[in-house]
Amino acid sequence: MVQSSDTKRIILETALNLFSRKGYESVGVQEIVTSAGITKPTLYYYFKSKQGLLEAIVAEHGAAFIAITRKAAEYRHNLVMNLRTLFQETLNFAHQDTAFYRLSLSLFSSTLEASGYVAGIPLRRELVSIVEGLFIAAAGDHGNMKNRETIYAKTFMGLLETWAVLSINGEAKLDDYLQYRIIHQYMHGIFS
């Protein structure tokens, strides 16, 4: 007999895989329940709606992503080291939880009115806030960064997302040397 927690986990994993491959807006409840081998009332019992299911996925996987990002962004008075750590930890997360990483990027880039955007934007804002906090802390050591922390954070997030996608798609092999070059090129832009 399938346990309640097993059913919930099956629904979450099935929906995550479908949303990741096809996009949140393109997947209907019927497709989820058919793929999960459950009924619509079962999905609604656990998550109330497709939106509730998405929010549960974002909450669970997003919490792990936030924790990893927060730890990597703890300023250690060596911004290059911090950025390299953040870069590597983001890549690790993207490779370990590829379905969620792909889903999160699709949510972040949805239209403002889309349900997916509404579910994903709090995660995006939290991640940017954490990275911005790193640059705010570093501004004490690097005076030329003051009042540009937000733009640095958003630009670095874009850099991370681009290279993570290239990496998980097999389009770039991000060895230590290439990561070093990417970070140093980025830092050159800050310090020039």
C-alpha positions as CSV (number, residue, x, y, z in Angstrom):
1,M,0.0,0.0,0.0
2,V,1.3,3.5,-0.9
3,Q,1.8,5.8,2.0
4,S,0.5,9.3,2.1
5,S,4.0,10.8,2.1
6,D,4.9,8.6,-0.9
7,T,1.9,9.8,-2.9
8,K,2.8,13.4,-2.2
9,R,6.4,12.9,-3.1
10,I,5.4,11.1,-6.4
11,I,3.1,14.1,-7.3
12,L,5.9,16.6,-6.5
13,E,8.5,14.8,-8.5
14,T,6.2,14.1,-11.5
15,A,5.1,17.7,-11.6
16,L,8.7,19.0,-11.3
17,N,9.9,16.9,-14.2
18,L,6.9,17.9,-16.4
19,F,7.2,21.6,-15.5
20,S,10.9,21.5,-16.1
21,R,10.7,19.8,-19.5
22,K,7.6,21.5,-20.9
23,G,7.1,24.7,-18.9
24,Y,4.7,25.3,-16.1
25,E,2.0,27.0,-18.3
26,S,2.1,24.1,-20.8
27,V,1.4,21.3,-18.4
28,G,-2.2,20.6,-17.4
29,V,-3.5,19.0,-14.2
30,Q,-4.7,16.0,-16.3
31,E,-1.2,15.4,-17.6
32,I,0.3,15.5,-14.1
33,V,-2.3,13.1,-12.6
34,T,-2.0,10.7,-15.5
35,S,1.8,10.7,-15.3
36,A,1.7,10.3,-11.5
37,G,-0.9,7.5,-11.6
38,I,-3.3,9.3,-9.3
39,T,-6.6,11.1,-9.6
40,K,-7.4,14.8,-9.7
41,P,-9.0,14.7,-6.3
42,T,-5.8,13.3,-4.9
43,L,-3.7,16.1,-6.3
44,Y,-6.2,18.7,-5.0
45,Y,-6.3,17.0,-1.6
46,Y,-2.5,17.6,-1.2
47,F,-2.0,20.8,-3.1
48,K,-5.4,22.5,-3.6
49,S,-4.5,23.5,-7.2
50,K,-1.8,23.4,-9.8
51,Q,-0.5,26.7,-8.5
52,G,-0.3,25.2,-5.0
53,L,1.7,22.3,-6.4
54,L,4.1,24.7,-8.0
55,E,4.4,26.8,-4.9
56,A,5.2,23.6,-2.9
57,I,8.0,22.7,-5.4
58,V,9.5,26.2,-5.3
59,A,9.3,26.3,-1.5
60,E,11.1,22.9,-1.1
61,H,13.7,23.2,-3.7
62,G,14.1,26.9,-3.4
63,A,14.9,26.6,0.3
64,A,17.8,24.3,-0.5
65,F,19.1,26.7,-3.2
66,I,18.8,29.7,-0.8
67,A,20.7,27.9,1.9
68,I,23.5,27.0,-0.5
69,T,23.6,30.6,-1.9
70,R,23.6,32.2,1.6
71,K,26.5,30.0,2.8
72,A,28.6,30.7,-0.4
73,A,27.8,34.5,-0.1
74,E,29.1,34.9,3.5
75,Y,31.7,37.6,2.9
76,R,35.2,36.5,3.9
77,H,37.1,39.7,2.9
78,N,38.1,38.1,-0.4
79,L,35.5,39.0,-3.0
80,V,37.2,36.9,-5.7
81,M,37.1,33.8,-3.5
82,N,33.5,34.5,-2.6
83,L,32.5,34.8,-6.2
84,R,34.3,31.7,-7.2
85,T,32.6,29.8,-4.3
86,L,29.2,31.2,-5.3
87,F,29.9,30.3,-8.9
88,Q,30.9,26.7,-8.1
89,E,28.1,26.1,-5.6
90,T,25.5,27.4,-8.1
91,L,27.0,25.0,-10.8
92,N,26.8,22.1,-8.3
93,F,23.2,22.9,-7.4
94,A,22.3,23.2,-11.1
95,H,23.8,19.8,-11.8
96,Q,22.4,18.1,-8.7
97,D,18.9,19.5,-9.1
98,T,18.8,20.2,-12.8
99,A,15.0,19.9,-13.2
100,F,14.4,22.5,-10.5
101,Y,17.2,24.8,-11.8
102,R,15.7,24.7,-15.3
103,L,12.2,25.3,-13.9
104,S,13.3,28.2,-11.7
105,L,14.9,30.0,-14.7
106,S,11.8,29.5,-16.7
107,L,9.7,31.0,-13.9
108,F,12.0,33.9,-13.5
109,S,11.7,34.7,-17.2
110,S,8.0,34.3,-17.5
111,T,5.7,37.3,-18.2
112,L,4.7,39.3,-15.2
113,E,1.1,38.1,-15.3
114,A,2.0,34.4,-15.5
115,S,1.2,32.2,-12.6
116,G,4.7,30.8,-12.8
117,Y,6.3,34.2,-12.5
118,V,4.2,34.9,-9.4
119,A,5.4,31.7,-7.8
120,G,9.0,32.1,-8.7
121,I,9.7,35.8,-8.1
122,P,10.0,35.6,-4.3
123,L,12.8,33.0,-4.8
124,R,14.5,35.2,-7.4
125,R,14.3,38.3,-5.2
126,E,15.8,36.4,-2.2
127,L,18.7,35.1,-4.3
128,V,19.5,38.5,-5.6
129,S,19.2,40.0,-2.1
130,I,21.7,37.5,-0.8
131,V,24.2,38.3,-3.6
132,E,23.6,42.0,-3.1
133,G,24.4,41.5,0.6
134,L,27.8,40.1,-0.5
135,F,28.6,43.1,-2.6
136,I,27.4,45.5,0.2
137,A,29.7,43.7,2.7
138,A,32.6,43.9,0.1
139,A,32.0,47.6,-0.5
140,G,33.7,48.3,2.8
141,D,36.9,46.8,1.4
142,H,36.4,48.1,-2.1
143,G,35.2,51.7,-2.0
144,N,34.7,52.0,-5.7
145,M,31.7,49.7,-5.5
146,K,29.5,51.8,-3.2
147,N,26.0,52.4,-4.5
148,R,26.4,49.9,-7.3
149,E,25.8,46.7,-5.2
150,T,22.4,46.0,-6.8
151,I,23.6,46.2,-10.3
152,Y,26.6,44.1,-9.5
153,A,24.4,41.5,-7.9
154,K,21.9,41.3,-10.8
155,T,24.7,41.2,-13.3
156,F,26.5,38.4,-11.5
157,M,23.3,36.4,-11.2
158,G,22.9,36.7,-14.9
159,L,26.4,35.5,-15.4
160,L,25.8,32.6,-13.1
161,E,22.6,31.6,-14.8
162,T,24.1,31.8,-18.3
163,W,27.1,29.6,-17.4
164,A,25.0,27.1,-15.4
165,V,22.7,26.6,-18.3
166,L,25.6,26.2,-20.7
167,S,27.1,23.7,-18.3
168,I,24.0,21.5,-17.7
169,N,23.3,21.5,-21.4
170,G,26.8,20.2,-22.1
171,E,27.8,23.3,-24.1
172,A,30.6,24.4,-21.8
173,K,33.0,22.4,-19.6
174,L,33.6,24.7,-16.7
175,D,36.9,23.5,-15.3
176,D,38.7,25.4,-12.6
177,Y,40.7,27.5,-15.1
178,L,37.7,28.6,-17.1
179,Q,35.8,29.5,-13.9
180,Y,38.9,31.5,-12.7
181,R,38.9,33.4,-16.1
182,I,35.2,34.2,-15.9
183,I,35.4,35.5,-12.4
184,H,38.5,37.6,-13.1
185,Q,36.9,39.0,-16.2
186,Y,33.9,40.0,-14.2
187,M,36.0,41.5,-11.5
188,H,38.0,43.5,-14.0
189,G,34.7,45.2,-15.0
190,I,34.1,46.1,-11.4
191,F,37.5,47.5,-10.7
192,S,38.1,49.3,-14.0
